[in-house]
Amino acid sequence: MSSGRHDVRMHAPDRAAAPVRRLGLTLALVSALAFGGSGVMAKPLIEAGLAPLQVAWLRAAGAALVLLPLAWRHRRLVRERPALLLGFGMLGVAGVQACYFAAIARIPVGVALLIEYLAPALVLGWVRFVQRRPVSREAAVGVVIAVAGLACVVELWAGLGFDALGVALALAAACCQVGYLVLSDHGSAGDHRPPPEPAGVIAYGLLVGALLLTVLARPWDMEWAVLGRYAAMDGFEVPGYVLAAWTVLVATVLAYLTGVLSIRRLSPQVAGVVACLEAVVATVLAWFLLGERLGAIQVLGGALVLTGALIAQRTTPLQAAAEPVARGGGGRRPKPAGRSGPAEPPGRGGPRAPLDAAGRAGSAGRTGPTDSPPGSGGS
């Protein structure tokens, strides 16, 4: 009898935690689905006459306006973490979004996002060759797999199957995610304060990004009539304002907020796997809604990129360690600055990353951006 009562006591916490995990998984899936649609909904606006920078400004400015109440609620961050907010806004939002939208104007959405998923591998390159810190064999394998996958995606043996500038812009978006991660990590060294609230960092990052993009995009010169016209999506037409609203409300506000809520309910491993669905969703949506079909070798390459990114994410050290770094799954991983959960928000076009390496607010959970960010990156 006593052992029966003991078993009940032992399993009760698991049963109590199950609904929390299910909710976290649901929120993470919603976030990945929402982030994955950002490029698909933005590309028709670009093809209808808006410049990529103008679409990036619309997304950041619209989301910043919606999230102003969050910014006000966390206004102490302006005084406590100004460098973090500036870094996320300049690199995680403005940099990633500008480069990502410029890339999808020249290459397929799925290809651009898959290239962004090289961010974890690039972080390991920074650790090994710039910081001159050792990385584990598992980490090196992840980088090799990701790079091999990229070669398949862009058909390197055929002299690049896509526009070279578009590929370079997608790589620049990944580098912006890495830059934010590195700056965030450097700024958090020796900082024993509790991590800032991710929702507040996102709100201010979007505000900073929108202000910077205002200077670059010059929205006063934008052809606003595009939003009142119909934009083509592989044989059917959608009102421009619907695409813009989706990009702001669903692919940015909903994507970031559900990502923030999910990271506190999931392990980094689960969050990382779910975050990779963003690239899958983007590729599938672009296939059916934009007619951007990929060949079998490119699909295989995409799978390799995501596999390598997952391995690299699990082994990427974001803070200095007294021991050899990037030990694979073993040991405790320090949390990146800018996150209070076990993983990042989200990505890429954030990215997600601390905040998507996103956006990829970015993460052990995402790079991205998701387009996400912290990322962003996501995207």
C-alpha positions as CSV (number, residue, x, y, z in Angstrom):
1,M,0.0,0.0,0.0
2,S,2.7,2.4,0.9
3,S,4.5,1.8,-2.4
4,G,1.2,2.5,-4.2
5,R,0.9,5.9,-2.5
6,H,4.5,6.6,-3.2
7,D,3.9,5.9,-6.9
8,V,1.0,8.3,-6.9
9,R,3.1,11.0,-5.3
10,M,5.9,10.4,-7.8
11,H,3.7,10.5,-10.9
12,A,1.5,13.4,-9.8
13,P,4.0,16.1,-10.8
14,D,4.3,14.5,-14.3
15,R,0.5,14.5,-14.7
16,A,0.3,18.1,-13.5
17,A,3.1,19.2,-15.9
18,A,1.6,17.4,-19.0
19,P,-1.0,20.2,-19.7
20,V,1.7,22.8,-19.4
21,R,3.9,21.0,-21.9
22,R,0.9,20.5,-24.3
23,L,0.1,24.2,-24.1
24,G,3.8,25.0,-24.7
25,L,3.9,22.7,-27.7
26,T,0.7,24.2,-29.1
27,L,2.0,27.8,-28.7
28,A,5.4,26.8,-30.2
29,L,3.6,25.3,-33.2
30,V,1.5,28.4,-33.7
31,S,4.6,30.6,-33.5
32,A,6.5,28.5,-36.1
33,L,3.5,28.5,-38.4
34,A,3.0,32.2,-38.0
35,F,6.7,33.0,-38.6
36,G,6.8,30.7,-41.6
37,G,4.2,32.7,-43.4
38,S,6.0,36.1,-43.2
39,G,8.0,35.9,-46.4
40,V,5.2,34.2,-48.3
41,M,2.8,37.1,-47.5
42,A,5.4,39.8,-48.0
43,K,6.8,38.7,-51.4
44,P,3.6,39.5,-53.3
45,L,3.8,43.1,-51.9
46,I,7.3,43.4,-53.2
47,E,6.4,42.1,-56.6
48,A,3.4,44.5,-56.6
49,G,5.7,47.5,-56.4
50,L,6.9,48.0,-52.8
51,A,10.6,48.0,-52.1
52,P,11.9,45.2,-49.8
53,L,13.0,47.9,-47.2
54,Q,9.5,49.4,-47.3
55,V,7.9,46.0,-46.6
56,A,10.4,45.5,-43.7
57,W,9.4,48.9,-42.4
58,L,5.7,48.1,-42.6
59,R,6.2,44.9,-40.6
60,A,8.4,46.4,-37.9
61,A,6.5,49.7,-37.6
62,G,3.1,48.0,-37.5
63,A,4.1,45.5,-34.9
64,A,5.9,48.2,-32.8
65,L,2.6,50.2,-32.8
66,V,0.6,47.2,-31.7
67,L,3.1,46.3,-29.0
68,L,3.4,49.9,-27.6
69,P,1.5,48.9,-24.4
70,L,4.1,46.2,-23.8
71,A,6.9,48.7,-24.3
72,W,5.3,51.1,-21.8
73,R,4.9,48.2,-19.3
74,H,8.6,47.4,-19.5
75,R,9.9,50.9,-19.9
76,R,12.5,50.3,-17.2
77,L,14.4,48.3,-19.8
78,V,15.4,51.6,-21.5
79,R,17.4,52.5,-18.4
80,E,18.5,49.0,-17.4
81,R,19.4,47.4,-20.8
82,P,19.8,50.1,-23.5
83,A,22.6,48.3,-25.3
84,L,20.6,45.0,-25.5
85,L,17.6,46.9,-26.9
86,L,19.7,48.8,-29.5
87,G,21.5,45.6,-30.5
88,F,18.3,43.6,-31.0
89,G,16.6,46.5,-32.8
90,M,19.5,47.2,-35.2
91,L,20.6,43.6,-36.0
92,G,17.9,41.3,-34.8
93,V,15.0,43.4,-36.3
94,A,16.3,45.9,-38.9
95,G,19.3,44.0,-40.2
96,V,17.6,40.6,-40.4
97,Q,14.4,41.9,-41.9
98,A,16.0,44.2,-44.4
99,C,18.3,41.5,-45.7
100,Y,15.7,38.7,-45.6
101,F,13.1,40.7,-47.6
102,A,15.7,41.9,-50.0
103,A,16.8,38.2,-50.5
104,I,13.2,36.9,-51.1
105,A,12.8,39.5,-53.8
106,R,15.5,37.6,-55.8
107,I,15.4,33.9,-54.6
108,P,12.6,31.6,-53.3
109,V,11.3,32.2,-49.8
110,G,12.2,28.7,-48.6
111,V,15.8,28.9,-49.9
112,A,16.3,32.3,-48.2
113,L,15.1,31.0,-44.9
114,L,17.1,27.8,-45.1
115,I,20.2,29.8,-45.7
116,E,19.3,31.9,-42.6
117,Y,19.4,28.6,-40.6
118,L,23.1,28.5,-41.0
119,A,23.3,31.0,-38.1
120,P,24.1,28.4,-35.5
121,A,26.9,27.0,-37.7
122,L,28.3,30.6,-38.2
123,V,28.3,31.1,-34.4
124,L,30.4,28.0,-34.0
125,G,32.7,29.4,-36.7
126,W,33.0,32.6,-34.7
127,V,33.8,30.6,-31.5
128,R,36.5,28.5,-33.2
129,F,38.2,30.9,-35.5
130,V,37.7,34.3,-34.0
131,Q,37.6,33.5,-30.2
132,R,40.0,30.6,-30.8
133,R,38.0,28.3,-28.5
134,P,37.8,24.6,-29.1
135,V,34.5,23.1,-30.3
136,S,33.4,19.5,-29.9
137,R,33.4,16.9,-32.7
138,E,29.6,16.9,-32.6
139,A,29.5,20.6,-33.2
140,A,31.9,20.3,-36.2
141,V,29.8,17.5,-37.7
142,G,26.7,19.8,-37.4
143,V,28.5,22.6,-39.3
144,V,29.7,20.2,-42.0
145,I,26.1,18.8,-42.4
146,A,24.6,22.3,-42.6
147,V,27.2,23.5,-45.2
148,A,26.7,20.4,-47.3
149,G,22.9,20.9,-47.2
150,L,23.4,24.6,-48.2
151,A,25.4,23.4,-51.3
152,C,22.5,21.2,-52.3
153,V,19.9,23.9,-51.7
154,V,21.7,26.5,-53.9
155,E,23.0,23.8,-56.4
156,L,26.6,24.9,-55.9
157,W,27.9,22.4,-58.5
158,A,25.9,24.1,-61.2
159,G,27.4,27.5,-60.5
160,L,24.6,28.5,-58.1
161,G,21.1,27.7,-59.1
162,F,19.8,31.0,-57.8
163,D,20.7,34.7,-58.0
164,A,24.1,35.2,-56.3
165,L,23.1,38.5,-54.7
166,G,20.0,36.9,-53.3
167,V,22.0,34.2,-51.7
168,A,24.5,36.7,-50.3
169,L,21.6,38.8,-48.8
170,A,20.2,35.7,-47.1
171,L,23.7,35.0,-45.7
172,A,23.8,38.6,-44.5
173,A,20.6,38.0,-42.6
174,A,22.1,35.0,-40.9
175,C,25.2,37.1,-40.1
176,C,23.0,39.8,-38.5
177,Q,21.6,37.1,-36.3
178,V,25.1,36.0,-35.3
179,G,26.1,39.6,-34.7
180,Y,23.2,40.1,-32.3
181,L,24.1,36.8,-30.5
182,V,27.7,37.8,-30.2
183,L,27.0,41.3,-28.9
184,S,24.4,40.0,-26.5
185,D,26.8,37.4,-25.2
186,H,29.6,39.9,-24.8
187,G,27.4,42.4,-23.0
188,S,26.1,39.8,-20.5
189,A,29.6,38.7,-19.4
190,G,29.9,39.1,-15.7
191,D,26.3,40.5,-15.5
192,H,24.5,38.8,-12.6
193,R,21.3,40.6,-13.0
194,P,18.2,38.6,-13.8
195,P,17.5,38.4,-17.5
196,P,15.2,41.0,-18.9
197,E,11.6,40.1,-19.9
198,P,11.7,38.8,-23.5
199,A,8.3,40.4,-24.4
200,G,9.8,43.8,-23.4
201,V,12.9,43.3,-25.4
202,I,10.8,42.3,-28.4
203,A,8.6,45.4,-28.1
204,Y,11.6,47.8,-27.8
205,G,13.6,45.9,-30.5
206,L,10.7,46.4,-33.0
207,L,10.5,50.0,-32.0
208,V,14.2,50.6,-32.5
209,G,14.2,48.6,-35.7
210,A,11.2,50.6,-37.1
211,L,12.9,53.9,-36.3
212,L,16.1,52.8,-38.1
213,L,14.1,51.4,-41.1
214,T,12.2,54.6,-41.3
215,V,15.5,56.4,-42.3
216,L,16.4,53.7,-44.8
217,A,13.0,53.0,-46.3
218,R,11.7,56.5,-46.6
219,P,8.0,55.5,-46.2
220,W,6.9,59.0,-47.2
221,D,8.0,58.1,-50.7
222,M,6.3,54.7,-50.6
223,E,3.6,53.9,-53.2
224,W,0.8,53.4,-50.6
225,A,-1.7,52.7,-53.3
226,V,-0.2,49.2,-53.6
227,L,-2.0,48.3,-50.3
228,G,-5.3,49.2,-51.9
229,R,-4.7,47.1,-55.0
230,Y,-4.7,43.3,-55.5
231,A,-1.4,41.4,-55.4
232,A,-0.9,38.2,-57.4
233,M,-0.2,34.9,-55.6
234,D,0.4,32.1,-58.2
235,G,-2.9,32.5,-60.1
236,F,-5.1,34.3,-57.7
237,E,-5.2,37.7,-56.2
238,V,-5.3,39.0,-52.6
239,P,-5.8,42.6,-51.4
240,G,-2.6,44.3,-50.5
241,Y,-3.9,45.4,-47.2
242,V,-4.8,41.9,-46.2
243,L,-1.2,40.8,-46.9
244,A,0.2,43.7,-44.9
245,A,-2.1,43.0,-42.0
246,W,-1.2,39.3,-42.0
247,T,2.5,40.2,-42.0
248,V,2.1,42.6,-39.1
249,L,-0.5,40.9,-36.9
250,V,0.1,37.2,-37.5
251,A,3.6,36.8,-38.8
252,T,5.1,39.3,-36.3
253,V,2.9,40.1,-33.3
254,L,1.2,36.7,-32.9
255,A,4.4,34.8,-33.8
256,Y,6.6,36.6,-31.3
257,L,4.1,36.6,-28.4
258,T,3.3,32.9,-28.8
259,G,7.0,32.1,-29.0
260,V,7.7,34.0,-25.8
261,L,4.9,32.1,-24.0
262,S,6.0,28.8,-25.3
263,I,9.7,28.9,-24.3
264,R,8.8,28.9,-20.6
265,R,6.8,25.6,-21.0
266,L,9.2,23.6,-23.2
267,S,12.7,22.1,-23.0
268,P,15.3,23.7,-25.3
269,Q,15.5,20.4,-27.2
270,V,11.8,20.3,-28.0
271,A,11.7,24.1,-28.7
272,G,14.6,23.7,-31.2
273,V,12.9,20.9,-33.1
274,V,9.6,22.8,-33.3
275,A,11.4,26.0,-34.4
276,C,12.8,24.2,-37.4
277,L,9.2,23.8,-38.6
278,E,9.3,27.5,-39.6
279,A,11.5,26.7,-42.6
280,V,9.4,23.7,-43.5
281,V,6.2,25.8,-43.3
282,A,7.7,28.6,-45.3
283,T,8.9,26.2,-48.0
284,V,5.5,24.4,-48.3
285,L,3.5,27.6,-48.3
286,A,5.8,29.2,-50.9
287,W,5.4,26.0,-53.0
288,F,1.6,26.1,-52.9
289,L,0.9,29.9,-52.7
290,L,3.7,31.3,-54.8
291,G,4.5,28.4,-57.1
292,E,8.1,28.3,-55.8
293,R,8.9,24.6,-56.3
294,L,12.1,23.0,-55.2
295,G,13.8,19.9,-56.7
296,A,14.4,16.7,-54.8
297,I,18.1,17.5,-54.2
298,Q,17.1,20.9,-52.8
299,V,14.5,19.4,-50.5
300,L,17.2,16.9,-49.3
301,G,19.6,19.8,-48.8
302,G,17.0,21.7,-46.8
303,A,16.7,18.6,-44.5
304,L,20.5,18.6,-44.1
305,V,20.6,22.3,-43.2
306,L,17.9,21.9,-40.6
307,T,19.6,18.8,-39.2
308,G,23.0,20.5,-39.0
309,A,21.4,23.6,-37.4
310,L,19.8,21.5,-34.7
311,I,23.1,19.8,-33.9
312,A,24.9,23.2,-33.9
313,Q,22.2,24.8,-31.7
314,R,22.5,22.0,-29.1
315,T,26.3,22.6,-28.9
316,T,26.7,26.3,-29.5
317,P,28.2,28.0,-26.4
318,L,26.9,31.6,-26.1
319,Q,29.0,32.5,-23.0
320,A,32.6,32.1,-22.0
321,A,33.3,28.8,-20.2
322,A,36.3,27.8,-18.2
323,E,36.2,24.4,-19.8
324,P,36.3,23.4,-23.5
325,V,33.2,24.6,-25.1
326,A,30.4,23.0,-27.2
327,R,30.2,19.7,-25.4
328,G,27.1,18.4,-27.2
329,G,24.2,17.4,-25.1
330,G,26.2,17.0,-21.9
331,G,26.5,19.5,-19.1
332,R,24.6,22.7,-18.4
333,R,24.3,25.3,-21.1
334,P,24.4,28.9,-19.9
335,K,21.3,30.9,-20.9
336,P,21.8,33.6,-23.5
337,A,21.2,37.2,-22.4
338,G,17.8,38.5,-23.3
339,R,15.9,35.4,-22.3
340,S,14.3,34.2,-19.1
341,G,13.2,30.8,-20.4
342,P,15.1,27.7,-21.1
343,A,15.5,28.8,-24.7
344,E,15.2,31.9,-26.8
345,P,11.9,33.5,-28.3
346,P,11.8,33.3,-31.1
347,G,13.0,33.4,-35.0
348,R,14.3,34.0,-37.7
349,G,13.3,35.6,-40.2
350,G,14.3,34.7,-35.8
351,P,15.0,33.7,-35.9
352,R,14.2,33.0,-33.9
353,A,18.5,33.1,-30.5
354,P,18.6,34.9,-27.3
355,L,15.8,36.7,-28.7
356,D,15.7,35.2,-32.1
357,A,19.1,35.0,-32.5
358,A,14.9,36.7,-33.3
359,G,14.1,36.9,-33.1
360,R,15.1,33.8,-34.2
361,A,14.2,36.9,-30.7
362,G,17.0,33.2,-31.4
363,S,17.5,30.0,-29.0
364,A,18.7,26.8,-28.2
365,G,15.2,26.9,-29.4
366,R,15.5,28.9,-32.5
367,T,17.8,30.9,-34.6
368,G,15.1,33.0,-36.2
369,P,13.7,34.0,-37.3
370,T,13.0,33.8,-37.6
371,D,13.0,35.8,-39.9
372,S,12.4,35.4,-36.7
373,P,14.6,36.8,-33.9
374,P,15.4,37.1,-31.6
375,G,15.6,35.0,-34.7
376,S,15.0,35.8,-36.3
377,G,14.9,35.9,-37.4
378,G,13.2,35.0,-37.7
379,S,12.4,36.2,-40.6
